[in-house]
Amino acid sequence: MLPVKLYLPRRRHRPLLFPPGLRTRHFASVTLAAGLLVALAHPVSAQTITVKASINPLLSVEELIPLSAGLGLEVGLTPRSALQVVGSYRHFRAQDQEPDSGPKLYVDYRYYFAAEKPQTGFFAGPFVGAGRLKLGLGDDPPPGATRGKLTEKEAGVLFGYQQLFSRLTLEAFAGPAYRWETTRNANYATSRTDFLWLRAGVTLGMRVKQ
């Protein structure tokens, strides 16, 4: 579900919040491996299947929070665990004639601590994400300027709560993530940044298999 995210303007310098010796690729690999190991420890039985959606047009704040819409699928492995895949499309409103826009994909593993019903209640688990943005040209682009591209990779941990109403689900979640970005633009030199991030959101879903 298209998570609502805090987004810092790309033109500002983002300070490194993790120690310089910590490599983000190692962090992402360890996070994903831990989730997969836990998931593989359970037999995959597809106990539940839930289709989820989110949209946040009312929360769009210029370049900080985008207009976004997302669609996801949560598959229950056991009553207390699940894998979820979420895809979204983002459009950052700005003064540019062609604002930043592009897709994002997340893969989450979830563990539900005390589920009275499968995949309900409080949960936590690791996730990884990847995305791409086609960048705008700015308020006053130079003659002959071309749009650049920004690629995003991140890994982190989510904490949240999911409630089931008959077949409808409602959830809220938030958690820290570590992200690294690469910006490629013919008008400027390639730049790379990495920083601490917050992923958060609210989704509404339909449980198609109980």
BAROKOL-359086 format. One record per atom (N, C-alpha, C): residue number from 1; x negated, y, z negated. Coordinates in steps of 0.02 Angstrom, whole numbers, plus 50000, padded with zeros to 5 digits. Last residue first. Layout:
N
    k      X      Y      Z
  NUM      X      Y      Z
...
//
This chain:
210
    k      X      Y      Z
  210  50495  49166  49822
  210  50494  49170  49749
  210  50451  49113  49720
  209  50459  49260  49961
  209  50456  49192  49935
  209  50447  49195  49860
  208  50472  49394  49975
  208  50506  49353  50024
  208  50504  49278  50005
  207  50490  49530  49883
  207  50464  49461  49874
  207  50504  49415  49921
  206  50446  49687  49932
  206  50500  49638  49937
  206  50469  49569  49932
  205  50389  49840  49848
  205  50383  49779  49888
  205  50446  49737  49888
  204  50303  49991  49831
  204  50367  49958  49827
  204  50364  49898  49873
  203  50167  50066  49737
  203  50196  50031  49794
  203  50264  50001  49778
  202  50049  50190  49700
  202  50113  50160  49680
  202  50142  50127  49743
  201  49873  50213  49654
  201  49932  50215  49696
  201  49993  50183  49665
  200  49695  50239  49670
  200  49756  50237  49630
  200  49816  50239  49677
  199  49523  50244  49649
  199  49577  50219  49691
  199  49639  50213  49646
  198  49390  50354  49637
  198  49450  50330  49603
  198  49501  50307  49655
  197  49210  50340  49636
  197  49273  50355  49668
  197  49330  50330  49625
  196  49038  50386  49650
  196  49091  50355  49611
  196  49158  50383  49634
  195  48943  50376  49804
  195  48968  50410  49745
  195  49022  50368  49711
  194  48834  50415  49940
  194  48868  50365  49899
  194  48885  50396  49832
  193  48802  50460  50111
  193  48813  50478  50041
  193  48844  50418  50005
  192  48714  50508  50255
  192  48739  50453  50214
  192  48746  50477  50143
  191  48720  50577  50422
  191  48712  50584  50350
  191  48743  50525  50314
  190  48645  50624  50575
  190  48682  50573  50538
  190  48667  50581  50464
  189  48651  50799  50620
  189  48614  50738  50606
  189  48658  50689  50567
  188  48778  50861  50734
  188  48736  50865  50675
  188  48699  50799  50665
  187  48848  50835  50849
  187  48831  50905  50836
  187  48783  50913  50777
  186  48881  50703  50852
  186  48832  50726  50902
  186  48808  50797  50889
  185  48887  50616  50702
  185  48914  50671  50740
  185  48861  50696  50788
  184  48927  50509  50574
  184  48891  50514  50637
  184  48926  50568  50680
  183  48913  50470  50407
  183  48943  50516  50454
  183  48898  50523  50516
  182  48949  50347  50294
  182  48902  50366  50346
  182  48939  50410  50396
  181  48968  50314  50119
  181  48994  50340  50182
  181  48937  50357  50229
  180  49013  50210  49983
  180  48961  50241  50023
  180  48989  50257  50092
  179  49081  50200  49819
  179  49090  50207  49891
  179  49026  50234  49923
  178  49148  50111  49688
  178  49087  50142  49712
  178  49090  50142  49789
  177  49290  50143  49583
  177  49258  50110  49640
  177  49193  50147  49656
  176  49410  50119  49451
  176  49350  50149  49480
  176  49323  50108  49538
  175  49592  50123  49468
  175  49529  50094  49447
  175  49470  50127  49481
  174  49767  50086  49461
  174  49712  50133  49466
  174  49648  50098  49444
  173  49943  50063  49499
  173  49875  50039  49485
  173  49825  50095  49491
  172  50109  50001  49493
  172  50064  50059  49489
  172  49995  50033  49470
  171  50251  49929  49577
  171  50187  49925  49543
  171  50152  49992  49543
  170  50393  49834  49599
  170  50368  49902  49591
  170  50304  49898  49552
  169  50490  49727  49703
  169  50434  49738  49658
  169  50415  49811  49658
  168  50643  49637  49722
  168  50605  49699  49732
  168  50548  49703  49681
  167  50719  49529  49689
  167  50667  49519  49739
  167  50625  49581  49753
  166  50740  49564  49529
  166  50768  49516  49576
  166  50715  49500  49628
  165  50611  49657  49505
  165  50683  49667  49497
  165  50718  49624  49549
  164  50456  49652  49425
  164  50499  49619  49474
  164  50572  49631  49456
  163  50312  49755  49411
  163  50377  49733  49384
  163  50419  49704  49441
  162  50141  49767  49373
  162  50192  49753  49424
  162  50255  49725  49392
  161  50004  49870  49337
  161  50063  49835  49310
  161  50112  49827  49367
  160  49821  49873  49332
  160  49888  49897  49349
  160  49942  49855  49317
  159  49658  49906  49387
  159  49700  49888  49330
  159  49770  49914  49345
  158  49521  49858  49493
  158  49586  49889  49482
  158  49619  49863  49419
  157  49354  49894  49539
  157  49399  49854  49498
  157  49464  49893  49487
  156  49259  49894  49694
  156  49275  49916  49626
  156  49322  49869  49592
  155  49185  49961  49841
  155  49200  49903  49800
  155  49213  49927  49729
  154  49180  50020  50012
  154  49184  50029  49939
  154  49200  49963  49905
  153  49141  50118  50154
  153  49140  50052  50122
  153  49143  50063  50047
  152  49178  50211  50300
  152  49181  50205  50227
  152  49178  50132  50207
  151  49121  50321  50428
  151  49137  50253  50407
  151  49132  50249  50331
  150  49168  50450  50532
  150  49146  50435  50464
  150  49167  50364  50447
  149  49123  50533  50682
  149  49156  50477  50648
  149  49125  50467  50580
  148  49161  50691  50769
  148  49119  50638  50741
  148  49160  50583  50709
  147  49205  50772  50920
  147  49226  50746  50855
  147  49179  50690  50833
  146  49097  50899  50991
  146  49135  50836  50996
  146  49151  50810  50926
  145  49079  51061  51064
  145  49076  51017  51006
  145  49120  50955  51017
  144  49081  51158  51162
  144  49056  51092  51179
  144  49053  51043  51122
  143  49057  51294  51050
  143  49073  51271  51118
  143  49042  51203  51132
  142  49096  51254  50877
  142  49053  51284  50929
  142  49073  51258  50998
  141  49252  51280  50789
  141  49201  51236  50818
  141  49160  51271  50871
  140  49317  51334  50661
  140  49289  51372  50717
  140  49234  51331  50750
  139  49367  51237  50573
  139  49407  51296  50589
  139  49383  51333  50651
  138  49334  51067  50632
  138  49327  51125  50589
  138  49369  51184  50613
  137  49356  50954  50704
  137  49302  50997  50727
  137  49292  51058  50682
  136  49385  50798  50614
  136  49404  50858  50649
  136  49345  50901  50666
  135  49335  50626  50636
  135  49331  50691  50602
  135  49355  50748  50647
  134  49410  50479  50608
  134  49388  50521  50663
  134  49392  50593  50639
  133  49361  50360  50489
  133  49396  50422  50503
  133  49366  50455  50565
  132  49381  50196  50426
  132  49349  50241  50474
  132  49393  50302  50484
  131  49344  50074  50296
  131  49386  50118  50337
  131  49345  50161  50384
  130  49360  49949  50171
  130  49323  49977  50227
  130  49370  50020  50269
  129  49342  49873  50008
  129  49379  49910  50059
  129  49332  49936  50113
  128  49374  49754  49878
  128  49328  49785  49926
  128  49370  49821  49978
  127  49403  49722  49702
  127  49426  49734  49771
  127  49368  49761  49813
  126  49443  49627  49552
  126  49399  49664  49597
  126  49430  49674  49666
  125  49574  49655  49426
  125  49535  49615  49473
  125  49493  49658  49518
  124  49723  49639  49327
  124  49658  49670  49340
  124  49621  49626  49390
  123  49889  49673  49262
  123  49840  49635  49301
  123  49775  49675  49307
  122  50044  49651  49176
  122  49980  49684  49182
  122  49930  49640  49221
  121  50185  49589  49274
  121  50152  49612  49213
  121  50086  49646  49228
  120  50183  49453  49393
  120  50215  49509  49360
  120  50175  49527  49298
  119  50156  49328  49462
  119  50134  49392  49486
  119  50175  49451  49458
  118  50294  49233  49401
  118  50233  49237  49442
  118  50219  49307  49467
  117  50349  49292  49240
  117  50365  49267  49306
  117  50302  49274  49348
  116  50267  49325  49136
  116  50328  49288  49121
  116  50356  49257  49184
  115  50096  49330  49132
  115  50152  49335  49177
  115  50211  49292  49154
  114  49979  49396  49069
  114  50032  49359  49033
  114  50096  49363  49074
  113  49883  49441  49168
  113  49863  49417  49102
  113  49917  49376  49067
  112  49841  49408  49331
  112  49895  49432  49288
  112  49887  49400  49219
  111  49717  49457  49439
  111  49732  49409  49386
  111  49783  49441  49340
  110  49684  49476  49612
  110  49718  49498  49551
  110  49728  49441  49502
  109  49582  49544  49739
  109  49599  49484  49699
  109  49629  49508  49634
  108  49606  49632  49893
  108  49606  49630  49820
  108  49615  49559  49794
  107  49549  49724  50025
  107  49561  49655  50004
  107  49553  49653  49928
  106  49599  49857  50133
  106  49577  49833  50067
  106  49593  49759  50060
  105  49567  49975  50261
  105  49586  49907  50244
  105  49557  49888  50176
  104  49619  50115  50359
  104  49583  50090  50300
  104  49610  50020  50284
  103  49608  50228  50503
  103  49634  50172  50464
  103  49590  50154  50404
  102  49624  50412  50523
  102  49597  50345  50537
  102  49624  50292  50490
  101  49576  50585  50536
  101  49626  50533  50535
  101  49594  50466  50549
  100  49556  50760  50517
  100  49529  50694  50507
  100  49586  50643  50505
   99  49644  50864  50642
   99  49620  50846  50574
   99  49592  50776  50573
   98  49630  50967  50762
   98  49630  50894  50761
   98  49602  50871  50693
   97  49628  51098  50724
   97  49678  51079  50773
   97  49685  51003  50776
   96  49608  51125  50548
   96  49583  51102  50612
   96  49641  51087  50660
   95  49658  51148  50426
   95  49668  51201  50475
   95  49644  51181  50544
   94  49735  50991  50376
   94  49685  51045  50370
   94  49700  51097  50423
   93  49783  50836  50315
   93  49806  50901  50340
   93  49753  50954  50326
   92  49730  50682  50365
   92  49715  50737  50319
   92  49737  50803  50349
   91  49801  50533  50372
   91  49799  50593  50412
   91  49790  50652  50364
   90  49781  50354  50379
   90  49778  50418  50343
   90  49771  50476  50391
   89  49852  50196  50362
   89  49830  50247  50409
   89  49835  50315  50374
   88  49812  50032  50296
   88  49845  50098  50294
   88  49816  50143  50348
   87  49832  49869  50226
   87  49808  49912  50279
   87  49846  49978  50279
   86  49788  49746  50112
   86  49824  49809  50122
   86  49792  49849  50178
   85  49806  49591  50038
   85  49775  49627  50093
   85  49818  49688  50108
   84  49776  49495  49892
   84  49816  49546  49926
   84  49775  49580  49980
   83  49798  49348  49796
   83  49757  49386  49843
   83  49802  49434  49880
   82  49824  49306  49622
   82  49847  49321  49689
   82  49792  49355  49730
   81  49877  49223  49470
   81  49826  49250  49515
   81  49854  49260  49585
   80  49972  49160  49391
   80  49935  49216  49362
   80  49882  49245  49409
   79  50031  49055  49461
   79  50074  49105  49430
   79  50037  49167  49404
   78  49915  49057  49602
   78  49944  49023  49544
   78  49992  49074  49513
   77  49921  49136  49717
   77  49882  49074  49717
   77  49906  49028  49661
   76  50029  49237  49810
   76  50014  49207  49745
   76  49977  49142  49752
   75  49989  49367  49913
   75  50002  49295  49913
   75  49981  49266  49846
   74  50043  49518  49978
   74  50016  49485  49918
   74  50037  49412  49918
   73  50014  49632  50102
   73  50041  49566  50089
   73  50004  49537  50029
   72  50060  49801  50158
   72  50017  49749  50129
   72  50053  49684  50117
   71  50043  49960  50230
   71  50081  49898  50228
   71  50034  49843  50204
   70  50055  50141  50217
   70  50021  50077  50214
   70  50069  50018  50210
   69  50017  50308  50258
   69  50068  50255  50255
   69  50032  50189  50258
   68  49984  50478  50214
   68  49963  50410  50226
   68  50023  50362  50220
   67  49908  50632  50205
   67  49970  50599  50225
   67  49950  50527  50242
   66  49778  50633  50077
   66  49804  50632  50146
   66  49877  50612  50150
   65  49708  50749  49971
   65  49750  50689  49972
   65  49785  50687  50040
   64  49618  50851  50017
   64  49605  50812  49957
   64  49644  50747  49956
   63  49641  50938  50119
   63  49593  50886  50132
   63  49583  50839  50072
   62  49808  50968  50075
   62  49756  50987  50122
   62  49707  50929  50133
   61  49884  50855  49997
   61  49855  50919  49975
   61  49795  50935  50019
   60  50027  50756  49991
   60  49972  50780  50033
   60  49949  50849  50010
   59  50133  50704  49926
   59  50073  50716  49887
   59  50015  50742  49928
   58  50234  50677  50013
   58  50245  50732  49966
   58  50183  50749  49927
   57  50194  50564  50086
   57  50195  50629  50119
   57  50202  50687  50071
   56  50148  50425  50058
   56  50141  50481  50012
   56  50142  50549  50046
   55  50202  50257  50050
   55  50195  50318  50091
   55  50191  50376  50043
   54  50196  50079  50058
   54  50190  50142  50022
   54  50183  50199  50071
   53  50245  49908  50037
   53  50237  49968  50077
   53  50229  50028  50033
   52  50230  49728  50044
   52  50230  49791  50008
   52  50219  49849  50056
   51  50290  49565  50024
   51  50273  49617  50072
   51  50280  49684  50038
   50  50238  49420  49942
   50  50270  49485  49934
   50  50244  49534  49987
   49  50257  49256  49898
   49  50234  49300  49953
   49  50273  49365  49947
   48  50201  49129  49784
   48  50244  49185  49801
   48  50214  49222  49860
   47  50118  49018  49797
   47  50178  49013  49755
   47  50227  49070  49770
   46  50011  48962  49877
   46  50057  49014  49903
   46  50123  49012  49864
   45  49915  48880  49830
   45  49981  48850  49838
   45  50032  48899  49866
   44  49753  48838  49809
   44  49795  48886  49845
   44  49862  48854  49860
   43  49689  48804  49649
   43  49715  48777  49712
   43  49762  48828  49744
   42  49556  48904  49585
   42  49626  48885  49582
   42  49647  48854  49648
   41  49430  48943  49614
   41  49437  48898  49557
   41  49509  48874  49550
   40  49437  49037  49710
   40  49427  48968  49732
   40  49432  48918  49675
   39  49450  49153  49631
   39  49505  49131  49673
   39  49498  49058  49693
   38  49323  49161  49572
   38  49382  49152  49530
   38  49441  49125  49570
   37  49247  49180  49688
   37  49235  49122  49645
   37  49294  49108  49599
   36  49299  49300  49737
   36  49308  49239  49775
   36  49297  49177  49732
   35  49258  49391  49637
   35  49329  49380  49651
   35  49342  49316  49688
   34  49119  49380  49648
   34  49152  49363  49585
   34  49226  49349  49596
   33  49098  49427  49778
   33  49082  49357  49762
   33  49116  49335  49698
   32  49135  49562  49765
   32  49174  49518  49807
   32  49162  49445  49790
   31  49033  49605  49675
   31  49104  49613  49659
   31  49147  49565  49699
   30  48915  49577  49745
   30  48928  49544  49681
   30  49002  49547  49663
   29  48932  49661  49856
   29  48926  49588  49865
   29  48941  49551  49801
   28  48935  49789  49799
   28  48993  49764  49835
   28  48991  49688  49842
   27  48806  49794  49745
   27  48864  49801  49701
   27  48926  49773  49735
   26  48728  49786  49859
   26  48724  49733  49809
   26  48784  49734  49763
   25  48765  49905  49919
   25  48779  49843  49953
   25  48776  49784  49905
   24  48716  50001  49829
   24  48788  49992  49836
   24  48806  49927  49872
   23  48590  49977  49713
   23  48607  49978  49783
   23  48681  49962  49792
   22  48518  50068  49590
   22  48575  50024  49603
   22  48595  50030  49676
   21  48422  50165  49569
   21  48400  50097  49584
   21  48456  50049  49602
   20  48488  50282  49530
   20  48461  50277  49598
   20  48442  50206  49617
   19  48642  50251  49441
   19  48569  50256  49441
   19  48542  50246  49511
   18  48786  50343  49504
   18  48755  50282  49480
   18  48679  50291  49480
   17  48814  50465  49558
   17  48834  50455  49489
   17  48808  50390  49461
   16  48751  50585  49663
   16  48748  50514  49648
   16  48762  50503  49575
   15  48859  50717  49720
   15  48803  50692  49680
   15  48808  50617  49668
   14  48896  50768  49878
   14  48922  50726  49824
   14  48863  50700  49783
   13  48915  50923  49956
   13  48868  50872  49934
   13  48898  50834  49875
   12  49049  50949  50073
   12  49016  50962  50009
   12  48969  50906  49991
   11  49116  50906  50183
   11  49060  50952  50194
   11  49023  50968  50129
   10  49224  50830  50149
   10  49165  50796  50174
   10  49104  50841  50180
    9  49308  50856  49996
    9  49292  50880  50063
    9  49226  50852  50087
    8  49365  50707  49915
    8  49325  50767  49913
    8  49309  50791  49983
    7  49515  50641  49869
    7  49467  50644  49924
    7  49431  50710  49922
    6  49602  50519  49779
    6  49571  50584  49775
    6  49517  50586  49829
    5  49737  50429  49849
    5  49668  50434  49828
    5  49647  50507  49823
    4  49862  50310  49847
    4  49848  50381  49844
    4  49778  50389  49817
    3  49865  50169  49954
    3  49850  50199  49891
    3  49839  50273  49897
    2  49981  50101  50036
    2  49934  50152  50047
    2  49921  50185  49982
    1  49959  49947  50000
    1  50000  50000  50000
    1  49955  50057  50000
//
